[in-house]
Amino acid sequence: MRLYDLRPSCGSLLAGEGTDPKVIQARLGHASIATTYDNCIHAHPEGQARATATLNRALSGGAS
């Protein structure tokens, strides 16, 4: 792992744990939230599965 791999890893891990994106932005020292999202927050399979389950519940009329 290179030093420059740590920022995106940190951003993705924090996002995966539900940390507010503005907190991640501040922690990584980005001036723009777009930089944080574009470069340091990546979708993980677990997050994709949770999003699918949430949409399925919402579309089927179930509680979240």
mmCIF file as Biopython writes it, N, C-alpha, C and O atoms, coordinates in Angstrom:
data_model
#
loop_
_atom_site.group_PDB
_atom_site.id
_atom_site.type_symbol
_atom_site.label_atom_id
_atom_site.label_alt_id
_atom_site.label_comp_id
_atom_site.label_asym_id
_atom_site.label_entity_id
_atom_site.label_seq_id
_atom_site.pdbx_PDB_ins_code
_atom_site.Cartn_x
_atom_site.Cartn_y
_atom_site.Cartn_z
_atom_site.occupancy
_atom_site.B_iso_or_equiv
_atom_site.auth_seq_id
_atom_site.auth_asym_id
_atom_site.pdbx_PDB_model_num
ATOM 1   N N  . MET A ? 1  ? 0.850   -1.183 0.000  1.0 0.0 1  A 1 
ATOM 2   C CA . MET A ? 1  ? 0.000   0.000  0.000  1.0 0.0 1  A 1 
ATOM 3   C C  . MET A ? 1  ? 0.888   1.236  0.000  1.0 0.0 1  A 1 
ATOM 4   O O  . MET A ? 1  ? 1.877   1.318  0.729  1.0 0.0 1  A 1 
ATOM 5   N N  . ARG A ? 2  ? 0.512   2.184  -0.830 1.0 0.0 2  A 1 
ATOM 6   C CA . ARG A ? 2  ? 1.258   3.441  -0.908 1.0 0.0 2  A 1 
ATOM 7   C C  . ARG A ? 2  ? 0.613   4.484  0.009  1.0 0.0 2  A 1 
ATOM 8   O O  . ARG A ? 2  ? -0.546  4.356  0.404  1.0 0.0 2  A 1 
ATOM 9   N N  . LEU A ? 3  ? 1.378   5.497  0.330  1.0 0.0 3  A 1 
ATOM 10  C CA . LEU A ? 3  ? 0.874   6.578  1.173  1.0 0.0 3  A 1 
ATOM 11  C C  . LEU A ? 3  ? -0.386  7.190  0.576  1.0 0.0 3  A 1 
ATOM 12  O O  . LEU A ? 3  ? -1.329  7.503  1.303  1.0 0.0 3  A 1 
ATOM 13  N N  . TYR A ? 4  ? -0.409  7.362  -0.746 1.0 0.0 4  A 1 
ATOM 14  C CA . TYR A ? 4  ? -1.555  7.996  -1.400 1.0 0.0 4  A 1 
ATOM 15  C C  . TYR A ? 4  ? -2.792  7.105  -1.446 1.0 0.0 4  A 1 
ATOM 16  O O  . TYR A ? 4  ? -3.870  7.564  -1.823 1.0 0.0 4  A 1 
ATOM 17  N N  . ASP A ? 5  ? -2.651  5.844  -1.070 1.0 0.0 5  A 1 
ATOM 18  C CA . ASP A ? 5  ? -3.804  4.943  -0.990 1.0 0.0 5  A 1 
ATOM 19  C C  . ASP A ? 5  ? -4.567  5.138  0.328  1.0 0.0 5  A 1 
ATOM 20  O O  . ASP A ? 5  ? -5.715  4.711  0.447  1.0 0.0 5  A 1 
ATOM 21  N N  . LEU A ? 6  ? -3.947  5.766  1.289  1.0 0.0 6  A 1 
ATOM 22  C CA . LEU A ? 6  ? -4.560  5.894  2.614  1.0 0.0 6  A 1 
ATOM 23  C C  . LEU A ? 6  ? -5.767  6.828  2.623  1.0 0.0 6  A 1 
ATOM 24  O O  . LEU A ? 6  ? -6.749  6.547  3.310  1.0 0.0 6  A 1 
ATOM 25  N N  . ARG A ? 7  ? -5.718  7.917  1.887  1.0 0.0 7  A 1 
ATOM 26  C CA . ARG A ? 7  ? -6.845  8.865  1.891  1.0 0.0 7  A 1 
ATOM 27  C C  . ARG A ? 7  ? -8.121  8.228  1.358  1.0 0.0 7  A 1 
ATOM 28  O O  . ARG A ? 7  ? -9.152  8.287  2.028  1.0 0.0 7  A 1 
ATOM 29  N N  . PRO A ? 8  ? -8.086  7.612  0.159  1.0 0.0 8  A 1 
ATOM 30  C CA . PRO A ? 8  ? -9.316  6.990  -0.325 1.0 0.0 8  A 1 
ATOM 31  C C  . PRO A ? 8  ? -9.779  5.853  0.580  1.0 0.0 8  A 1 
ATOM 32  O O  . PRO A ? 8  ? -10.980 5.653  0.762  1.0 0.0 8  A 1 
ATOM 33  N N  . SER A ? 9  ? -8.840  5.117  1.141  1.0 0.0 9  A 1 
ATOM 34  C CA . SER A ? 9  ? -9.217  4.025  2.046  1.0 0.0 9  A 1 
ATOM 35  C C  . SER A ? 9  ? -9.904  4.584  3.284  1.0 0.0 9  A 1 
ATOM 36  O O  . SER A ? 9  ? -10.929 4.063  3.722  1.0 0.0 9  A 1 
ATOM 37  N N  . CYS A ? 10 ? -9.339  5.639  3.840  1.0 0.0 10 A 1 
ATOM 38  C CA . CYS A ? 10 ? -9.938  6.288  5.014  1.0 0.0 10 A 1 
ATOM 39  C C  . CYS A ? 10 ? -11.334 6.800  4.681  1.0 0.0 10 A 1 
ATOM 40  O O  . CYS A ? 10 ? -12.279 6.559  5.432  1.0 0.0 10 A 1 
ATOM 41  N N  . GLY A ? 11 ? -11.467 7.501  3.563  1.0 0.0 11 A 1 
ATOM 42  C CA . GLY A ? 11 ? -12.767 8.039  3.163  1.0 0.0 11 A 1 
ATOM 43  C C  . GLY A ? 11 ? -13.799 6.957  2.955  1.0 0.0 11 A 1 
ATOM 44  O O  . GLY A ? 11 ? -14.940 7.095  3.395  1.0 0.0 11 A 1 
ATOM 45  N N  . SER A ? 12 ? -13.419 5.886  2.294  1.0 0.0 12 A 1 
ATOM 46  C CA . SER A ? 12 ? -14.349 4.795  2.035  1.0 0.0 12 A 1 
ATOM 47  C C  . SER A ? 12 ? -14.751 4.080  3.319  1.0 0.0 12 A 1 
ATOM 48  O O  . SER A ? 12 ? -15.918 3.736  3.505  1.0 0.0 12 A 1 
ATOM 49  N N  . LEU A ? 13 ? -13.788 3.860  4.198  1.0 0.0 13 A 1 
ATOM 50  C CA . LEU A ? 13 ? -14.106 3.196  5.472  1.0 0.0 13 A 1 
ATOM 51  C C  . LEU A ? 13 ? -15.052 4.050  6.315  1.0 0.0 13 A 1 
ATOM 52  O O  . LEU A ? 13 ? -16.019 3.537  6.879  1.0 0.0 13 A 1 
ATOM 53  N N  . LEU A ? 14 ? -14.777 5.335  6.401  1.0 0.0 14 A 1 
ATOM 54  C CA . LEU A ? 14 ? -15.646 6.217  7.176  1.0 0.0 14 A 1 
ATOM 55  C C  . LEU A ? 14 ? -17.047 6.273  6.562  1.0 0.0 14 A 1 
ATOM 56  O O  . LEU A ? 14 ? -18.043 6.230  7.284  1.0 0.0 14 A 1 
ATOM 57  N N  . ALA A ? 15 ? -17.125 6.369  5.239  1.0 0.0 15 A 1 
ATOM 58  C CA . ALA A ? 15 ? -18.428 6.400  4.572  1.0 0.0 15 A 1 
ATOM 59  C C  . ALA A ? 15 ? -19.185 5.106  4.813  1.0 0.0 15 A 1 
ATOM 60  O O  . ALA A ? 15 ? -20.395 5.123  5.038  1.0 0.0 15 A 1 
ATOM 61  N N  . GLY A ? 16 ? -18.484 3.992  4.767  1.0 0.0 16 A 1 
ATOM 62  C CA . GLY A ? 16 ? -19.104 2.690  5.001  1.0 0.0 16 A 1 
ATOM 63  C C  . GLY A ? 16 ? -19.675 2.542  6.396  1.0 0.0 16 A 1 
ATOM 64  O O  . GLY A ? 16 ? -20.598 1.757  6.618  1.0 0.0 16 A 1 
ATOM 65  N N  . GLU A ? 17 ? -19.129 3.292  7.329  1.0 0.0 17 A 1 
ATOM 66  C CA . GLU A ? 17 ? -19.623 3.254  8.710  1.0 0.0 17 A 1 
ATOM 67  C C  . GLU A ? 17 ? -20.684 4.320  8.970  1.0 0.0 17 A 1 
ATOM 68  O O  . GLU A ? 17 ? -21.148 4.480  10.099 1.0 0.0 17 A 1 
ATOM 69  N N  . GLY A ? 18 ? -21.065 5.049  7.916  1.0 0.0 18 A 1 
ATOM 70  C CA . GLY A ? 18 ? -22.136 6.022  8.057  1.0 0.0 18 A 1 
ATOM 71  C C  . GLY A ? 18 ? -21.705 7.403  8.512  1.0 0.0 18 A 1 
ATOM 72  O O  . GLY A ? 18 ? -22.547 8.196  8.934  1.0 0.0 18 A 1 
ATOM 73  N N  . THR A ? 19 ? -20.430 7.710  8.440  1.0 0.0 19 A 1 
ATOM 74  C CA . THR A ? 19 ? -19.939 9.028  8.838  1.0 0.0 19 A 1 
ATOM 75  C C  . THR A ? 19 ? -20.461 10.088 7.872  1.0 0.0 19 A 1 
ATOM 76  O O  . THR A ? 19 ? -20.489 9.871  6.661  1.0 0.0 19 A 1 
ATOM 77  N N  . ASP A ? 20 ? -20.867 11.218 8.405  1.0 0.0 20 A 1 
ATOM 78  C CA . ASP A ? 20 ? -21.366 12.322 7.592  1.0 0.0 20 A 1 
ATOM 79  C C  . ASP A ? 20 ? -20.300 12.726 6.569  1.0 0.0 20 A 1 
ATOM 80  O O  . ASP A ? 20 ? -19.138 12.919 6.928  1.0 0.0 20 A 1 
ATOM 81  N N  . PRO A ? 21 ? -20.689 12.855 5.303  1.0 0.0 21 A 1 
ATOM 82  C CA . PRO A ? 21 ? -19.716 13.216 4.262  1.0 0.0 21 A 1 
ATOM 83  C C  . PRO A ? 21 ? -18.959 14.517 4.532  1.0 0.0 21 A 1 
ATOM 84  O O  . PRO A ? 21 ? -17.792 14.632 4.160  1.0 0.0 21 A 1 
ATOM 85  N N  . LYS A ? 22 ? -19.594 15.490 5.166  1.0 0.0 22 A 1 
ATOM 86  C CA . LYS A ? 22 ? -18.905 16.747 5.481  1.0 0.0 22 A 1 
ATOM 87  C C  . LYS A ? 22 ? -17.816 16.522 6.524  1.0 0.0 22 A 1 
ATOM 88  O O  . LYS A ? 22 ? -16.796 17.211 6.508  1.0 0.0 22 A 1 
ATOM 89  N N  . VAL A ? 23 ? -18.017 15.578 7.421  1.0 0.0 23 A 1 
ATOM 90  C CA . VAL A ? 23 ? -16.979 15.244 8.400  1.0 0.0 23 A 1 
ATOM 91  C C  . VAL A ? 23 ? -15.808 14.571 7.690  1.0 0.0 23 A 1 
ATOM 92  O O  . VAL A ? 23 ? -14.648 14.850 7.992  1.0 0.0 23 A 1 
ATOM 93  N N  . ILE A ? 24 ? -16.119 13.682 6.742  1.0 0.0 24 A 1 
ATOM 94  C CA . ILE A ? 24 ? -15.065 13.033 5.970  1.0 0.0 24 A 1 
ATOM 95  C C  . ILE A ? 24 ? -14.282 14.083 5.186  1.0 0.0 24 A 1 
ATOM 96  O O  . ILE A ? 24 ? -13.052 14.042 5.149  1.0 0.0 24 A 1 
ATOM 97  N N  . GLN A ? 25 ? -14.985 15.015 4.563  1.0 0.0 25 A 1 
ATOM 98  C CA . GLN A ? 25 ? -14.335 16.092 3.813  1.0 0.0 25 A 1 
ATOM 99  C C  . GLN A ? 25 ? -13.358 16.846 4.706  1.0 0.0 25 A 1 
ATOM 100 O O  . GLN A ? 25 ? -12.212 17.077 4.320  1.0 0.0 25 A 1 
ATOM 101 N N  . ALA A ? 26 ? -13.805 17.228 5.888  1.0 0.0 26 A 1 
ATOM 102 C CA . ALA A ? 26 ? -12.943 17.978 6.811  1.0 0.0 26 A 1 
ATOM 103 C C  . ALA A ? 26 ? -11.757 17.131 7.261  1.0 0.0 26 A 1 
ATOM 104 O O  . ALA A ? 26 ? -10.630 17.621 7.335  1.0 0.0 26 A 1 
ATOM 105 N N  . ARG A ? 27 ? -12.010 15.876 7.556  1.0 0.0 27 A 1 
ATOM 106 C CA . ARG A ? 27 ? -10.944 14.993 8.023  1.0 0.0 27 A 1 
ATOM 107 C C  . ARG A ? 27 ? -9.862  14.816 6.963  1.0 0.0 27 A 1 
ATOM 108 O O  . ARG A ? 27 ? -8.675  14.743 7.281  1.0 0.0 27 A 1 
ATOM 109 N N  . LEU A ? 28 ? -10.287 14.749 5.686  1.0 0.0 28 A 1 
ATOM 110 C CA . LEU A ? 28 ? -9.324  14.557 4.606  1.0 0.0 28 A 1 
ATOM 111 C C  . LEU A ? 28 ? -8.723  15.868 4.117  1.0 0.0 28 A 1 
ATOM 112 O O  . LEU A ? 28 ? -7.785  15.863 3.319  1.0 0.0 28 A 1 
ATOM 113 N N  . GLY A ? 29 ? -9.259  16.995 4.592  1.0 0.0 29 A 1 
ATOM 114 C CA . GLY A ? 29 ? -8.696  18.296 4.252  1.0 0.0 29 A 1 
ATOM 115 C C  . GLY A ? 29 ? -9.050  18.806 2.869  1.0 0.0 29 A 1 
ATOM 116 O O  . GLY A ? 29 ? -8.308  19.594 2.283  1.0 0.0 29 A 1 
ATOM 117 N N  . HIS A ? 30 ? -10.185 18.357 2.343  1.0 0.0 30 A 1 
ATOM 118 C CA . HIS A ? 30 ? -10.616 18.811 1.021  1.0 0.0 30 A 1 
ATOM 119 C C  . HIS A ? 30 ? -11.410 20.104 1.129  1.0 0.0 30 A 1 
ATOM 120 O O  . HIS A ? 30 ? -12.211 20.283 2.046  1.0 0.0 30 A 1 
ATOM 121 N N  . ALA A ? 31 ? -11.174 21.007 0.174  1.0 0.0 31 A 1 
ATOM 122 C CA . ALA A ? 31 ? -11.932 22.259 0.137  1.0 0.0 31 A 1 
ATOM 123 C C  . ALA A ? 31 ? -13.338 22.034 -0.415 1.0 0.0 31 A 1 
ATOM 124 O O  . ALA A ? 31 ? -14.259 22.790 -0.107 1.0 0.0 31 A 1 
ATOM 125 N N  . SER A ? 32 ? -13.497 20.999 -1.225 1.0 0.0 32 A 1 
ATOM 126 C CA . SER A ? 32 ? -14.770 20.743 -1.890 1.0 0.0 32 A 1 
ATOM 127 C C  . SER A ? 32 ? -15.272 19.340 -1.583 1.0 0.0 32 A 1 
ATOM 128 O O  . SER A ? 32 ? -14.499 18.381 -1.589 1.0 0.0 32 A 1 
ATOM 129 N N  . ILE A ? 33 ? -16.564 19.223 -1.315 1.0 0.0 33 A 1 
ATOM 130 C CA . ILE A ? 33 ? -17.160 17.905 -1.093 1.0 0.0 33 A 1 
ATOM 131 C C  . ILE A ? 33 ? -17.076 17.073 -2.363 1.0 0.0 33 A 1 
ATOM 132 O O  . ILE A ? 33 ? -17.003 15.845 -2.300 1.0 0.0 33 A 1 
ATOM 133 N N  . ALA A ? 34 ? -17.085 17.739 -3.521 1.0 0.0 34 A 1 
ATOM 134 C CA . ALA A ? 34 ? -16.973 17.009 -4.793 1.0 0.0 34 A 1 
ATOM 135 C C  . ALA A ? 34 ? -15.644 16.252 -4.869 1.0 0.0 34 A 1 
ATOM 136 O O  . ALA A ? 34 ? -15.598 15.130 -5.374 1.0 0.0 34 A 1 
ATOM 137 N N  . THR A ? 35 ? -14.576 16.855 -4.376 1.0 0.0 35 A 1 
ATOM 138 C CA . THR A ? 35 ? -13.274 16.184 -4.364 1.0 0.0 35 A 1 
ATOM 139 C C  . THR A ? 35 ? -13.338 14.942 -3.502 1.0 0.0 35 A 1 
ATOM 140 O O  . THR A ? 35 ? -12.816 13.891 -3.872 1.0 0.0 35 A 1 
ATOM 141 N N  . THR A ? 36 ? -13.979 15.063 -2.352 1.0 0.0 36 A 1 
ATOM 142 C CA . THR A ? 36 ? -14.105 13.925 -1.449 1.0 0.0 36 A 1 
ATOM 143 C C  . THR A ? 36 ? -14.868 12.797 -2.116 1.0 0.0 36 A 1 
ATOM 144 O O  . THR A ? 36 ? -14.419 11.651 -2.109 1.0 0.0 36 A 1 
ATOM 145 N N  . TYR A ? 37 ? -16.022 13.114 -2.695 1.0 0.0 37 A 1 
ATOM 146 C CA . TYR A ? 37 ? -16.828 12.085 -3.344 1.0 0.0 37 A 1 
ATOM 147 C C  . TYR A ? 37 ? -16.128 11.497 -4.563 1.0 0.0 37 A 1 
ATOM 148 O O  . TYR A ? 37 ? -16.122 10.281 -4.749 1.0 0.0 37 A 1 
ATOM 149 N N  . ASP A ? 38 ? -15.543 12.350 -5.389 1.0 0.0 38 A 1 
ATOM 150 C CA . ASP A ? 38 ? -14.944 11.872 -6.632 1.0 0.0 38 A 1 
ATOM 151 C C  . ASP A ? 38 ? -13.684 11.040 -6.418 1.0 0.0 38 A 1 
ATOM 152 O O  . ASP A ? 38 ? -13.418 10.115 -7.185 1.0 0.0 38 A 1 
ATOM 153 N N  . ASN A ? 39 ? -12.916 11.354 -5.396 1.0 0.0 39 A 1 
ATOM 154 C CA . ASN A ? 39 ? -11.610 10.719 -5.239 1.0 0.0 39 A 1 
ATOM 155 C C  . ASN A ? 39 ? -11.473 9.779  -4.049 1.0 0.0 39 A 1 
ATOM 156 O O  . ASN A ? 39 ? -10.581 8.931  -4.037 1.0 0.0 39 A 1 
ATOM 157 N N  . CYS A ? 40 ? -12.332 9.912  -3.057 1.0 0.0 40 A 1 
ATOM 158 C CA . CYS A ? 40 ? -12.060 9.189  -1.815 1.0 0.0 40 A 1 
ATOM 159 C C  . CYS A ? 40 ? -13.227 8.399  -1.243 1.0 0.0 40 A 1 
ATOM 160 O O  . CYS A ? 40 ? -13.076 7.778  -0.191 1.0 0.0 40 A 1 
ATOM 161 N N  . ILE A ? 41 ? -14.357 8.401  -1.879 1.0 0.0 41 A 1 
ATOM 162 C CA . ILE A ? 41 ? -15.468 7.597  -1.371 1.0 0.0 41 A 1 
ATOM 163 C C  . ILE A ? 41 ? -15.900 6.674  -2.496 1.0 0.0 41 A 1 
ATOM 164 O O  . ILE A ? 41 ? -16.372 7.115  -3.544 1.0 0.0 41 A 1 
ATOM 165 N N  . HIS A ? 42 ? -15.726 5.377  -2.251 1.0 0.0 42 A 1 
ATOM 166 C CA . HIS A ? 42 ? -16.038 4.384  -3.269 1.0 0.0 42 A 1 
ATOM 167 C C  . HIS A ? 42 ? -17.111 3.436  -2.747 1.0 0.0 42 A 1 
ATOM 168 O O  . HIS A ? 42 ? -17.161 3.132  -1.555 1.0 0.0 42 A 1 
ATOM 169 N N  . ALA A ? 43 ? -17.958 2.979  -3.644 1.0 0.0 43 A 1 
ATOM 170 C CA . ALA A ? 43 ? -19.020 2.050  -3.268 1.0 0.0 43 A 1 
ATOM 171 C C  . ALA A ? 43 ? -18.420 0.671  -2.963 1.0 0.0 43 A 1 
ATOM 172 O O  . ALA A ? 43 ? -17.536 0.187  -3.670 1.0 0.0 43 A 1 
ATOM 173 N N  . HIS A ? 44 ? -18.918 0.069  -1.912 1.0 0.0 44 A 1 
ATOM 174 C CA . HIS A ? 44 ? -18.504 -1.279 -1.537 1.0 0.0 44 A 1 
ATOM 175 C C  . HIS A ? 44 ? -19.671 -2.228 -1.777 1.0 0.0 44 A 1 
ATOM 176 O O  . HIS A ? 44 ? -20.828 -1.814 -1.726 1.0 0.0 44 A 1 
ATOM 177 N N  . PRO A ? 45 ? -19.377 -3.485 -2.036 1.0 0.0 45 A 1 
ATOM 178 C CA . PRO A ? 45 ? -20.454 -4.455 -2.272 1.0 0.0 45 A 1 
ATOM 179 C C  . PRO A ? 45 ? -21.473 -4.516 -1.125 1.0 0.0 45 A 1 
ATOM 180 O O  . PRO A ? 45 ? -22.670 -4.674 -1.366 1.0 0.0 45 A 1 
ATOM 181 N N  . GLU A ? 46 ? -21.000 -4.393 0.110  1.0 0.0 46 A 1 
ATOM 182 C CA . GLU A ? 46 ? -21.921 -4.436 1.245  1.0 0.0 46 A 1 
ATOM 183 C C  . GLU A ? 46 ? -22.887 -3.257 1.205  1.0 0.0 46 A 1 
ATOM 184 O O  . GLU A ? 46 ? -24.076 -3.400 1.490  1.0 0.0 46 A 1 
ATOM 185 N N  . GLY A ? 47 ? -22.357 -2.094 0.846  1.0 0.0 47 A 1 
ATOM 186 C CA . GLY A ? 47 ? -23.197 -0.906 0.743  1.0 0.0 47 A 1 
ATOM 187 C C  . GLY A ? 47 ? -24.199 -1.040 -0.384 1.0 0.0 47 A 1 
ATOM 188 O O  . GLY A ? 47 ? -25.344 -0.606 -0.253 1.0 0.0 47 A 1 
ATOM 189 N N  . GLN A ? 48 ? -23.783 -1.633 -1.485 1.0 0.0 48 A 1 
ATOM 190 C CA . GLN A ? 48 ? -24.698 -1.863 -2.604 1.0 0.0 48 A 1 
ATOM 191 C C  . GLN A ? 48 ? -25.814 -2.806 -2.186 1.0 0.0 48 A 1 
ATOM 192 O O  . GLN A ? 48 ? -26.974 -2.588 -2.538 1.0 0.0 48 A 1 
ATOM 193 N N  . ALA A ? 49 ? -25.477 -3.850 -1.441 1.0 0.0 49 A 1 
ATOM 194 C CA . ALA A ? 49 ? -26.489 -4.805 -0.973 1.0 0.0 49 A 1 
ATOM 195 C C  . ALA A ? 49 ? -27.473 -4.131 -0.015 1.0 0.0 49 A 1 
ATOM 196 O O  . ALA A ? 49 ? -28.676 -4.384 -0.085 1.0 0.0 49 A 1 
ATOM 197 N N  . ARG A ? 50 ? -26.968 -3.272 0.880  1.0 0.0 50 A 1 
ATOM 198 C CA . ARG A ? 50 ? -27.857 -2.552 1.810  1.0 0.0 50 A 1 
ATOM 199 C C  . ARG A ? 50 ? -28.776 -1.607 1.049  1.0 0.0 50 A 1 
ATOM 200 O O  . ARG A ? 50 ? -29.955 -1.483 1.381  1.0 0.0 50 A 1 
ATOM 201 N N  . ALA A ? 51 ? -28.240 -0.938 0.029  1.0 0.0 51 A 1 
ATOM 202 C CA . ALA A ? 51 ? -29.057 -0.023 -0.767 1.0 0.0 51 A 1 
ATOM 203 C C  . ALA A ? 51 ? -30.154 -0.780 -1.505 1.0 0.0 51 A 1 
ATOM 204 O O  . ALA A ? 51 ? -31.286 -0.303 -1.589 1.0 0.0 51 A 1 
ATOM 205 N N  . THR A ? 52 ? -29.833 -1.947 -2.037 1.0 0.0 52 A 1 
ATOM 206 C CA . THR A ? 52 ? -30.832 -2.769 -2.723 1.0 0.0 52 A 1 
ATOM 207 C C  . THR A ? 52 ? -31.919 -3.201 -1.755 1.0 0.0 52 A 1 
ATOM 208 O O  . THR A ? 52 ? -33.103 -3.139 -2.086 1.0 0.0 52 A 1 
ATOM 209 N N  . ALA A ? 53 ? -31.530 -3.638 -0.563 1.0 0.0 53 A 1 
ATOM 210 C CA . ALA A ? 53 ? -32.510 -4.065 0.435  1.0 0.0 53 A 1 
ATOM 211 C C  . ALA A ? 53 ? -33.404 -2.898 0.858  1.0 0.0 53 A 1 
ATOM 212 O O  . ALA A ? 53 ? -34.609 -3.073 1.038  1.0 0.0 53 A 1 
ATOM 213 N N  . THR A ? 54 ? -32.822 -1.718 1.017  1.0 0.0 54 A 1 
ATOM 214 C CA . THR A ? 54 ? -33.601 -0.534 1.391  1.0 0.0 54 A 1 
ATOM 215 C C  . THR A ? 54 ? -34.613 -0.193 0.309  1.0 0.0 54 A 1 
ATOM 216 O O  . THR A ? 54 ? -35.774 0.085  0.612  1.0 0.0 54 A 1 
ATOM 217 N N  . LEU A ? 55 ? -34.189 -0.213 -0.942 1.0 0.0 55 A 1 
ATOM 218 C CA . LEU A ? 55 ? -35.114 0.066  -2.045 1.0 0.0 55 A 1 
ATOM 219 C C  . LEU A ? 55 ? -36.214 -0.989 -2.133 1.0 0.0 55 A 1 
ATOM 220 O O  . LEU A ? 55 ? -37.375 -0.657 -2.369 1.0 0.0 55 A 1 
ATOM 221 N N  . ASN A ? 56 ? -35.857 -2.244 -1.948 1.0 0.0 56 A 1 
ATOM 222 C CA . ASN A ? 56 ? -36.870 -3.311 -1.977 1.0 0.0 56 A 1 
ATOM 223 C C  . ASN A ? 56 ? -37.920 -3.094 -0.897 1.0 0.0 56 A 1 
ATOM 224 O O  . ASN A ? 56 ? -39.116 -3.242 -1.150 1.0 0.0 56 A 1 
ATOM 225 N N  . ARG A ? 57 ? -37.477 -2.743 0.311  1.0 0.0 57 A 1 
ATOM 226 C CA . ARG A ? 57 ? -38.438 -2.480 1.408  1.0 0.0 57 A 1 
ATOM 227 C C  . ARG A ? 57 ? -39.319 -1.295 1.068  1.0 0.0 57 A 1 
ATOM 228 O O  . ARG A ? 57 ? -40.533 -1.341 1.268  1.0 0.0 57 A 1 
ATOM 229 N N  . ALA A ? 58 ? -38.713 -0.226 0.551  1.0 0.0 58 A 1 
ATOM 230 C CA . ALA A ? 58 ? -39.473 0.989  0.229  1.0 0.0 58 A 1 
ATOM 231 C C  . ALA A ? 58 ? -40.503 0.720  -0.867 1.0 0.0 58 A 1 
ATOM 232 O O  . ALA A ? 58 ? -41.638 1.189  -0.784 1.0 0.0 58 A 1 
ATOM 233 N N  . LEU A ? 59 ? -40.110 -0.024 -1.880 1.0 0.0 59 A 1 
ATOM 234 C CA . LEU A ? 59 ? -41.002 -0.292 -3.008 1.0 0.0 59 A 1 
ATOM 235 C C  . LEU A ? 59 ? -42.101 -1.288 -2.672 1.0 0.0 59 A 1 
ATOM 236 O O  . LEU A ? 59 ? -43.166 -1.283 -3.290 1.0 0.0 59 A 1 
ATOM 237 N N  . SER A ? 60 ? -41.835 -2.146 -1.685 1.0 0.0 60 A 1 
ATOM 238 C CA . SER A ? 60 ? -42.845 -3.137 -1.297 1.0 0.0 60 A 1 
ATOM 239 C C  . SER A ? 60 ? -43.755 -2.596 -0.192 1.0 0.0 60 A 1 
ATOM 240 O O  . SER A ? 60 ? -44.649 -3.300 0.277  1.0 0.0 60 A 1 
ATOM 241 N N  . GLY A ? 61 ? -43.529 -1.351 0.220  1.0 0.0 61 A 1 
ATOM 242 C CA . GLY A ? 61 ? -44.380 -0.747 1.239  1.0 0.0 61 A 1 
ATOM 243 C C  . GLY A ? 61 ? -43.991 -1.115 2.659  1.0 0.0 61 A 1 
ATOM 244 O O  . GLY A ? 61 ? -44.717 -0.798 3.601  1.0 0.0 61 A 1 
ATOM 245 N N  . GLY A ? 62 ? -42.858 -1.778 2.826  1.0 0.0 62 A 1 
ATOM 246 C CA . GLY A ? 62 ? -42.394 -2.164 4.148  1.0 0.0 62 A 1 
ATOM 247 C C  . GLY A ? 62 ? -41.707 -1.024 4.871  1.0 0.0 62 A 1 
ATOM 248 O O  . GLY A ? 62 ? -41.293 -0.043 4.253  1.0 0.0 62 A 1 
ATOM 249 N N  . ALA A ? 63 ? -41.589 -1.157 6.172  1.0 0.0 63 A 1 
ATOM 250 C CA . ALA A ? 63 ? -40.908 -0.130 6.983  1.0 0.0 63 A 1 
ATOM 251 C C  . ALA A ? 63 ? -39.418 -0.225 6.766  1.0 0.0 63 A 1 
ATOM 252 O O  . ALA A ? 63 ? -38.899 -1.289 6.427  1.0 0.0 63 A 1 
ATOM 253 N N  . SER A ? 64 ? -38.713 0.903  6.965  1.0 0.0 64 A 1 
ATOM 254 C CA . SER A ? 64 ? -37.280 0.876  6.789  1.0 0.0 64 A 1 
ATOM 255 C C  . SER A ? 64 ? -36.547 0.470  8.006  1.0 0.0 64 A 1 
ATOM 256 O O  . SER A ? 64 ? -35.317 0.405  7.993  1.0 0.0 64 A 1 
#
